[in-house]
Structures are given as structure tokens and as C-alpha cells.
């Protein structure tokens, strides 16, 4: 993982659109809120995990989480490490420590999977400063959504889950 100072972000809200779900990530130090969009089923699954619910049928991230837990692995870090246009990139650092070995493995991941793993394991989410700076602060738009007409869907705030 990079040596530069990383920014810690946390899930703040979920936005549902016809095209998918936006996961709003907030920097608790500055209040900036950035958004990463994912497919609608991924956003709905993430909402379930954040609510502490289990899916009726395991999805891919559930399978991976069960596998990592069964192998007594620990997810040390979830990092949003790149962006090209509107496509984000992520890495997940997994530590395996047992009587035979100690190993730290970094895995490339879709941000939706990485965020799901972070939620399942209670792992912090970090983002590279250049990526964070490239993201628009949508906090004012979130506030506006709350005051708009009843026809607009308000954000689902993670703190309320």
C-alpha cells in the first residue's frame, strides 16, 4: 500500500437512482462527502450489511467474507486507490496469521466489493488524496435532496440504519 498520507472515509449515505446506487463516503475531519456509484443490487446488499442483516442467499462478497473468516484471516485495510474517468479502483489488504505462516496479501477489488468487505469486517476505508480531491463534494446536494419535493427520493443515511 502507498506510503503517502491516506484519508479515512466512512459510509455516510446511500443514494438510489434508476441507474444504480451511490455510496456516499464522508471524511469526518472535513465533512466532505464524495460518491462512488455501483450496480443497484450491490448497493442494496451493502445497505443490508450496514443494517446488520444477512442476505437470504449469499452473494459473492458473503462467500468471500465466510471464506476469509473460516481461514481466520483479518481484513486490515480497504483502499480506494485509483480513478479513471468515473471508474474507481480499490485494493483490500488481507492478513493471514496461523501456526504455519504469517502473510499479508493485497487484492485488487471492485470498490463495491471492497466497501462490502469493509462493512462486513468493520475495517476502515482509506482513500488516496489525489482520488479524494478529484471527487466533487456532494454534501450540499444531499441537503437539497432532503428539502426537495416529496417526489424525490431522499438519501438513506447510514447513521439511521
PLY file of the C-alpha trace (Angstrom):
ply
format ascii 1.0
element vertex 161
property float x
property float y
property float z
element edge 160
property int vertex1
property int vertex2
end_header
0.00 0.00 0.00
1.22 3.56 -0.63
3.29 5.40 1.95
1.57 8.77 1.44
-0.92 10.06 3.99
-4.25 8.41 3.30
-7.64 9.95 4.00
-10.03 8.00 6.20
-13.64 7.96 4.98
-16.78 6.30 6.25
-20.09 5.31 4.67
-22.45 8.24 5.13
-25.47 7.74 2.88
-26.82 5.65 0.04
-28.49 7.20 -3.00
-30.71 5.10 -5.21
-31.26 6.03 -8.84
-32.63 4.21 -11.85
-29.05 3.61 -12.96
-27.72 2.21 -9.70
-26.76 3.11 -6.16
-24.38 5.77 -4.96
-22.38 5.12 -1.83
-21.64 8.45 -0.20
-18.35 8.44 1.67
-17.61 11.17 4.20
-14.34 12.49 5.57
-15.22 13.04 9.25
-12.43 15.63 9.61
-13.57 17.97 6.82
-17.21 16.94 6.29
-16.63 16.46 2.57
-18.87 13.82 1.03
-17.90 12.05 -2.20
-19.88 9.40 -4.05
-18.99 6.16 -5.79
-21.71 4.59 -7.92
-22.28 0.85 -8.16
-24.88 -1.50 -9.54
-28.24 -1.39 -7.78
-28.10 -4.95 -6.35
-24.65 -4.18 -4.86
-25.96 -1.03 -3.22
-28.98 -2.86 -1.81
-26.71 -5.64 -0.48
-24.44 -3.04 1.13
-27.44 -1.43 2.81
-28.41 -4.83 4.26
-24.91 -5.36 5.65
-24.83 -1.86 7.14
-28.19 -2.60 8.80
-26.70 -5.81 10.24
-28.98 -8.03 8.15
-27.91 -11.21 6.41
-28.84 -11.79 2.78
-31.34 -14.54 2.11
-28.85 -16.09 -0.30
-25.11 -15.46 -0.03
-23.70 -13.16 -2.70
-20.08 -13.13 -3.82
-18.91 -10.83 -1.04
-20.70 -13.03 1.52
-18.87 -16.06 0.18
-15.55 -14.22 0.33
-16.26 -12.98 3.88
-17.15 -16.51 5.04
-14.02 -17.90 3.39
-11.77 -15.30 5.00
-13.37 -15.85 8.40
-13.06 -19.63 8.10
-9.36 -19.20 7.32
-9.01 -16.89 10.34
-7.90 -14.01 8.14
-8.22 -10.38 9.07
-9.02 -7.58 6.65
-6.52 -4.89 7.58
-7.33 -2.19 5.06
-9.69 -1.25 2.28
-8.17 1.36 -0.03
-9.76 3.29 -2.87
-6.57 3.75 -4.84
-7.45 4.99 -8.29
-9.92 6.63 -10.60
-10.07 6.86 -14.36
-12.99 8.96 -15.53
-15.90 7.65 -13.46
-14.39 4.21 -12.79
-12.85 3.75 -9.33
-10.31 1.12 -8.29
-9.74 -0.48 -4.91
-7.44 -2.83 -3.03
-8.08 -4.98 0.01
-5.24 -5.94 2.36
-5.83 -9.34 3.99
-3.65 -10.72 6.76
-3.38 -14.46 7.36
-1.74 -15.46 10.62
-1.75 -19.04 11.82
0.58 -21.65 13.26
2.17 -22.24 9.85
2.62 -18.77 8.39
2.17 -15.03 8.54
1.25 -13.39 5.29
-0.16 -10.07 4.11
-1.84 -10.16 0.70
-3.14 -7.22 -1.31
-6.01 -7.98 -3.65
-7.44 -5.86 -6.46
-11.17 -5.39 -6.00
-14.15 -3.57 -7.38
-14.98 -0.71 -5.00
-18.42 -2.24 -4.40
-16.83 -5.50 -3.21
-14.17 -3.66 -1.21
-16.77 -1.49 0.54
-18.88 -4.58 1.28
-15.87 -6.35 2.80
-15.07 -3.25 4.88
-18.65 -3.19 6.18
-18.65 -6.93 6.96
-15.32 -6.86 8.82
-15.60 -3.40 10.39
-12.45 -2.36 8.56
-11.55 1.26 7.98
-11.81 2.69 4.49
-8.95 4.81 3.19
-8.63 6.78 0.00
-5.61 8.22 -1.78
-5.62 12.04 -1.51
-5.45 12.61 -5.29
-8.51 10.41 -5.78
-10.41 12.14 -2.97
-9.52 15.57 -4.36
-10.86 14.52 -7.78
-14.28 13.80 -6.26
-16.90 16.52 -6.03
-18.18 17.40 -2.55
-21.86 16.43 -2.82
-22.84 17.39 0.73
-24.82 20.44 -0.49
-26.73 18.26 -2.98
-27.60 15.77 -0.20
-29.02 18.60 1.87
-31.02 19.81 -1.14
-32.44 16.32 -1.76
-33.88 16.34 1.75
-35.72 19.60 1.16
-36.94 18.82 -2.38
-40.45 17.76 -3.25
-41.98 14.55 -1.97
-41.46 13.10 -5.46
-37.69 12.91 -4.98
-36.22 10.03 -3.05
-34.29 11.18 -0.01
-30.91 9.66 0.74
-30.72 6.67 3.06
-28.39 7.82 5.82
-26.09 5.17 7.22
-26.27 6.64 10.71
-30.02 5.98 10.65
-29.63 2.34 9.66
0 1
1 2
2 3
3 4
4 5
5 6
6 7
7 8
8 9
9 10
10 11
11 12
12 13
13 14
14 15
15 16
16 17
17 18
18 19
19 20
20 21
21 22
22 23
23 24
24 25
25 26
26 27
27 28
28 29
29 30
30 31
31 32
32 33
33 34
34 35
35 36
36 37
37 38
38 39
39 40
40 41
41 42
42 43
43 44
44 45
45 46
46 47
47 48
48 49
49 50
50 51
51 52
52 53
53 54
54 55
55 56
56 57
57 58
58 59
59 60
60 61
61 62
62 63
63 64
64 65
65 66
66 67
67 68
68 69
69 70
70 71
71 72
72 73
73 74
74 75
75 76
76 77
77 78
78 79
79 80
80 81
81 82
82 83
83 84
84 85
85 86
86 87
87 88
88 89
89 90
90 91
91 92
92 93
93 94
94 95
95 96
96 97
97 98
98 99
99 100
100 101
101 102
102 103
103 104
104 105
105 106
106 107
107 108
108 109
109 110
110 111
111 112
112 113
113 114
114 115
115 116
116 117
117 118
118 119
119 120
120 121
121 122
122 123
123 124
124 125
125 126
126 127
127 128
128 129
129 130
130 131
131 132
132 133
133 134
134 135
135 136
136 137
137 138
138 139
139 140
140 141
141 142
142 143
143 144
144 145
145 146
146 147
147 148
148 149
149 150
150 151
151 152
152 153
153 154
154 155
155 156
156 157
157 158
158 159
159 160
